[in-house]
Amino acid sequence: MTELEAGRAQTLVPARGGAALHRYRDVLIALIAFAVLASLPLFTGSKALLDFVIRCSAYGLFATSLNLLVGYTGLTSFGHGMFFGLGAYSFGLIMQRLGVPIPVAFVATLVVTAIVAAIIGAICVRLKEIYFAFVTLAFQMLIHSTILSWASFTGGDQGLRGGIPRPVFLGIDLSNHVHLYVTSCALLILGLLAMRQIAQSPFGYTLRMIRDNAARASFLGIDVWRAKLTVFVLAALFAAMGGMVMALFVSGAYPEFAYWTISGEAIFINMLGGVSTFLGPMVGTVLLLLLNDTVTRFTEYHGIVLGIVILFFALGLRKGLLDFVAEWYAHRRETGEGR
């Protein structure tokens, strides 16, 4: 080994060790978070609180998956909700029509979503930013229209009726509310951990390079189209996971799950929580659901209140809540070190 190679090896070892340390730290945090969430039913008998966490699990997976496109790759999708709806409908139809075990239906739904996302993504990721946004919206409206018109298969505007069968697997009975709650929490933590590893991997930093300057990334030898297509499919899979959680929660699937407003909610969530921090979408999810649940108790004009809140974040803070907190903390730390 030459002196140069030896020097490179010495610099790479700490970097790899640091990456491994961050990975283990993320796994430890995920385990602690799951333990806290899973133990919640032991301390409270509030069904409303457990339902709230299940809804946060579904929308949190969905919103965080969108941030893989928006925050890390610079691709603003107006139609990401189509994969949320596709996951809910595919899972529900597979369970109703085929009666397979739930894990098999789960995997089959991800396969269907990956195929559809690869086809749509191969078309969309070639487009410029604004055209990408509107073409994804067009595909979402196409899927929504298909759901409405194919009533014999999807139930039309009434949605999937008759409930979703929930056969017991590995001792887990999803017809039991606590089992459903713990399973939803497990899927949330596993999904967030997987997306965190993607964001912190070399592929994740490649996405950041594409976001900052796609032309320069291409000059450096990165296949920009393939990287965008890959993250598009990955984001679709995690959105479908959120759709499956929601389908289990409501025991069905409805056309609203694939309507354009669901994509708008995901964008609002990212605006509320922030896109430059990984947990921003989760914070935004909790904020949006709390706002909806609280405001609707006092007025039917909850849309106006939500719009005012969005304007406050967009025009006042000019960033999401967690982005603002992270920036404030970093500035305060720099000020303290300067003293």
Secondary structure, DSSP 8 states (H G I E B T S, - for coil): --HHHHHHHHHHHHHHHHHHHHHHHHHHHHHHHHHHHHTHHHH---HHHHHHHHHHHHHHHHHHHHHHHHHHH----S-THHHHHHHHHHHHHHHHHH---HHHHHHHHHHHHHHHHHHHHHHHTTS-HHHHHHHHHHHHHHHHHHHHH-HHHH-GGG-S-S------BTTB-TTSHHHHHHHHHHHHHHHHHHHHHHHHSHHHHHHHHHHH-HHHHHHTT--HHHHHHHHHHHHHHHHHHHHHHHHHHHTS--GGGGSHHHHHHHHHHHHHH-SSSTTHHHHHHHHHHHHHHHHTTT-S-HHHHHHHHHHIIIIIISS-HHHHHHHHHHHHHHHHHH-
